[in-house]
Amino acid sequence: MAGSAGGTNPIAVVDNNPMGVRQWIVVILMVFLNALDGFDVLSSALASAGFSKDWGMTPSALGWVLGADLIGMGFGSIFLGSLADRIGRKPTMLICLVVMAAGMYAAAALATGAESMFVFRLITGMGIGGMLAATNAVTAETSSGASRSLAMALYVIGYPLGGTIGGFAAQGWLLKTYDWHAVFMFGAIVTAAMIPLVMLLVPETPAFFAARRKPDALERINRSLRALQQPTIDALPPIKTEGPKPKVSDILSKPGLRKVTWLLALGYMVHTFTFYFVLKFAVRIVVDAGYTQPEAASTLTWANVGGAIGGFLFGFLLKKWDIKGPTIACMVLGAVAVAYFGLGHDTLNYWRLSTFLQMFFLNAAIVGFYAAFARGFPAYARGSGTGFALGIGRAGAAGSPVVAGYLFSAFGGGAPGPGHYVEHLMPVSLVMTIGSLLGVVLLLMLPLRDADRDMDETLKGK
């Protein structure tokens, strides 16, 4: 059992001590939860060729259905993300898992057309959005200062990892043996299975208890530190008695923090506009090129393999070159890869290669944004700040398939025939690159510093 570290700052205890096995277990579980989010988001894309054919959906209608979970993620990130700062990271994750499981089950068993599928995917997305804000905070607050960049990189690659595993399951089993309904049912079962794991293995973070400062905060902080196998503290930090006190609304009211909040939120928003184009439309486009649904689903699998590898390698770049430079470089290269996808391809392997390259660079940039969230927001507002940035960001994510769907409809006019998506792919792809390129401009303007230093100064009364 860990002994007492003395002192009064639980954030410093976690930051300054080497990470133990118990902390890595929590981080790995956060990776799994993010993987679950990745599969749940991409399930509609994996199933899209099936339900769009069954219901005779136009490209614009399909775009709205594919964007529904991303719209829900925006609301969930803001409202459920702020819940993580009020009631805790752990209870928020449990609530979100229940919402996600219910939405996935309803999409599998109850959807009868575009309208009902939109509603059920919206519900699922709300759970995913809140989950992302909470798990991002837990990863940042459970990992040490020396290992945080690596922990955040592992966390973010969980998202494409979930898409990869789900893609293999869909193309090799679910779509071959059953039909598109099985994709959603598989997601519902796995989501529900995560509930007891979170209940048993994830303690509330010391940073949350330190920020909330309830009457029994010291007892709760030490219980959390012991659960993470870290030294306990002897007393609480003194509360700042002069000047304005830190509060969650600081993300939009404190001038320096407000600037960081908006630049991160808007930068993430425009980048996800480009990011979700291929993830949501690749399967439908490749089916249109003449391949079967399982074959087309394999392109999405390879996209997520690329995202996982790119995100993992990017974590090491952060240790040497920090956040901004590598993130900007990957956003530019990702935009180039989207343009390459727009050229169209003659073989399935080239379709796979183009989706691999896009996600390799675009998801690496996502790792950069998540690392910036962890650094840019102080612990007392990390859930709210991350949730706000993710919520605003989801406007770009949700708009991506909707705009792409309308563009495909506008270029073709009327009901799409065979080859419609491939024929108009290049001009649509070029439009979709604009988001990441705008994100580069916003990141260049970003003043990024370690916000937990502000938190530490607040705790010390400085």
FENWOSUL-V907494 format. One record per run of one state. SS is the DSSP state (A for helix, B for strand, O for the rest). FROM is the first residue (numbers start at 1). LEN is the number of residues. If there is no record, write none. Layout:
# FENWOSUL-V907494
ss=SS from=FROM len=LEN
ss=SS from=FROM len=LEN
This chain:
# FENWOSUL-V907494
ss=O from=1 len=3
ss=B from=4 len=1
ss=O from=5 len=5
ss=A from=10 len=7
ss=O from=17 len=4
ss=A from=21 len=34
ss=O from=55 len=4
ss=A from=59 len=28
ss=O from=87 len=2
ss=A from=89 len=21
ss=O from=110 len=4
ss=A from=114 len=29
ss=O from=143 len=5
ss=A from=148 len=30
ss=O from=178 len=2
ss=A from=180 len=22
ss=O from=202 len=4
ss=A from=206 len=7
ss=O from=213 len=4
ss=A from=217 len=11
ss=O from=228 len=4
ss=B from=232 len=1
ss=O from=233 len=17
ss=A from=250 len=4
ss=O from=254 len=1
ss=A from=255 len=34
ss=O from=289 len=4
ss=A from=293 len=29
ss=O from=322 len=2
ss=A from=324 len=19
ss=O from=343 len=5
ss=A from=348 len=29
ss=O from=377 len=2
ss=A from=379 len=34
ss=O from=413 len=7
ss=A from=420 len=4
ss=O from=424 len=1
ss=A from=425 len=8
ss=O from=433 len=1
ss=A from=434 len=11
ss=O from=445 len=6
ss=A from=451 len=9
ss=O from=460 len=3
